[in-house]
Amino acid sequence: MTRTTLQLNVRGMHCGSCALLIDDALADLPGVLDSRTSTKARRSSITHDDRTGHLDIIAVIKKLGYRVEPVNR
């Protein structure tokens, strides 16, 4: 399986609990191998395989009430 890392800007987080909430929700998605969300950086880095896609990951974070956009490189 192919591993991909998705970098996202996440807006609306206020504390460390927000980051933990996002990481816990992403851990429930099949194919998410690692998720590291930082309130200070306002970013989330998600490593996943082919069992889930970028749109699925973004949808989970948006459902929690946060604004999400891919990091421009």
C-alpha positions, 0 to 999 in steps of 0.5 A: 500500500502507498503511504501519503502524508497530508499537511493541513492548516486547521483554523478554530483550535483553541487549546491542546484538547482541540488537537487531541480531539482531531487526532482521536477522530482521525485515528478511527479512520481506516488507513490513518497510520499517524496524525500529529496536530498542533494548536500552536502551529495550527496544522495537522500532519496525517500519514495514511495509506490507500484505505482512506483519501484526503477528502475523507480526512478533511471531512472528519476535521470539518465535521468536528467544527474546524476550518481546514485547507491544504498547506500550500507548498 
